[in-house]
Each structure stands twice: as C-alpha cells, then as structure tokens.
C-alpha cells in the first residue's frame, strides 16, 4: 500500500473511532478530526450550517488558477445506527484492520470514501495553480437522517461555487451508478364512523377500509420499463397505523405510500394513481369523510448518459486503470436525486467491496482501495485539466 493510501486508511480509522450515528451522536468529534487533518495540510475548509445554526457539513474548496467549471466530491461522515450490538462480532467503533478489511460502522458508508476524497484534495492543493475551475469536497453529517442537510446547505451557500457535477462516494466496485428512480411519498388518512365493536349495527371501520385501499393500490397496474431508463416504477404501502384496543370500531387509519418513479411514470402519475384508488374506495365503501392524501416528499428520477460528465470521466478513468465496470441505474433514491432536482448531474456510487452495510459487522475491503483511489484521482484531474 502506498503512503497516500496508508494515509487514507489512518484517517478513516480515526473517523470510525469517533461515533457519528445520525440523530444519536454529537458530530463535533468527527468534524474536529477532519478539521485537524485538513488543517495539518493547509487545506481550506469551513463548516456549513442549517437554518437553526446546527453544523451539517464540512466543505473543502481547492480553487484552480485558471478559469473553468467547479466539480465536487461528496461523502457522508454520519452513519447508520449500530442496531443490536450483540449481533456484532467486534465493537462497532473498533476501526481496526483485520485480514485486509477495515472494520466498523461507517467503514463502507462512507468514512473510507470521505478520507480518500480528503487525500485527493490534499494532493491537488499543491498543484492548484495549474488547474481549471476548482474542486469542492463535501463531507456531510446529515445524510443518514434522510434530510440531506449538508447537500442542501452546500447548494444554498452564496459563497460556494455551484458545481458542474458531483461524484458521490457510495461503495461498490463493479458499477458506476449514473441514475436512480425518483420517489413520490404520501400519507393517506382513511376515515370511518366510530362505534362499539359489539354493536348490532354493522360498521365498516377505518382499518378495514384501509385494508381495502391497500388491495386497490397493490392491484393497480404500473407500466413496464421503457426507453433508456431500465427500471419500472414501483408502489409500496410502507405502514398502516390505526385502531386502539378491542371494543371500539376505529374511525381513522393512516397509511404510508412510497412510489418509486421513472421518467415515464413521474410524480404526477403517481399521485393520480393513488387519488384514483382513494376515490374508488370512497365510492365502494362510503364514509363520513373522504379519504385524505398528504404529499410528504417528491424527488425526480435521474439518469446520465455514459458520455455525460461526470459519469464519462469516472467510467473512462476506471477503464484506464484496467477495471471493468458498468453504468447502473439504482432502484433506491439517493443524494443524486436531490442534485438532479437542482439541475446538477451526479454519479452516486463507485467504491470498494463491502459487507454489513447498515447491518452488523460492517467492513470495507482495503485491497480495492489503491485502484478506487486512482480512478477518482484520474477522473478529477481529467475534469480539472480540460
């Protein structure tokens, strides 16, 4: 392993040993570790804050000496929770290396990538005068909450140069993720007349009406994949809450609906489908109040062509390093969807092999690091020397 890669591993170990579970831990220690590392290498960085003043990211900026577009590398340094620590065979904050694997929560998602991106910024800082545009490295501590506060603060920062494209350091070495399905999420309030469950009067309760609505939603026809977007849409009822005790016919039941959208079946189509099912329920089983639908979140689908930047630079760099990778459109949504909504193209994954992502015994394979590091460094240099 080269001194540069050893430096990456050492920083990643330090980050893993500073727990930063989303919504649980204080992020001060992990941000301080990054600031110490960057400061020792004279790299300019600053914290980004949300509307309440809470720190949500650390931003590193390396300005080139020649005109040109800026590009960004993005990795999260907050993590999923540990879950059942009894299911782990080692402490989640161990941060050690065993048999070529870096172990601990965040090793795969995405503290190793964050350390690698810091190392790339440090390498380029010394030759910044010859670069066109600039490089930003966004180290997000509000990713696993689902709020993506770091990315939002970066896009809303008046002092940050808007990037021409972003490469997100999610793990996995066989694919460069160039797209993802979007989403339309809503809560559905299903109503009914309340009453005593033992009454002679037959009453269809809200839970029973909600069950019928679930059936209507799951029977709804969705289109197949078409055109250049390789995945079909998908509808999932994700939760059902209603009723209390045994003697009362419930008058309210709430459903959660998650629709994964595509260019051919967008958020409007998803909403129309759900509203049509709700109207059909109210027609078949009338209630005192119509079924209510409240939109919760909307993200557009996105997909880059393989010759679009920054996908092209990453794919070409992988080929130049002798790696065989393919472009992939992911089923789950990610920060790439948020960036797409702002008109910024992004790749959302290329990294090392991993195990235990968001589960027990998370670890990242370090034998992949030299090649992955070289690919990202080559891609960034290609973009900054055009």
Secondary structure, 3 states (H helix, E strand, C coil): CCHHHHHHHHHHHHHHCCCCECCCCCCHHHHHHHHHHHHHCCCCEEEEECCCCCEEEEEEEEECCEEEEEEEEEEECCECCCCCHHHCCCCCCCCCEECCEEECCCHHHHHHHHHHHHHHHHHHHCCHHHCEEEEEEEEECCCCCCCCHHHHHHHHCCCCCCCCEEEECCCCCCEEEEEECEEEEEEEEEECCCEECCCCCCCCCHHHHHHHHHHHHHHCCCCCCECCECCCCEEEEEEEEECCCCCEECCEEEEEEEEEEECCECHHHHHHHHHHHHHHHHHHCCCCCCCEEEEEEEECCEECCCCCCCHHHHHHHHHHCCCCCEEEEECCCCHHHHHHHCCCEEEECCCCCEECCCCCCCEEEHHHHHHHHHHHHHHHHHHHCC
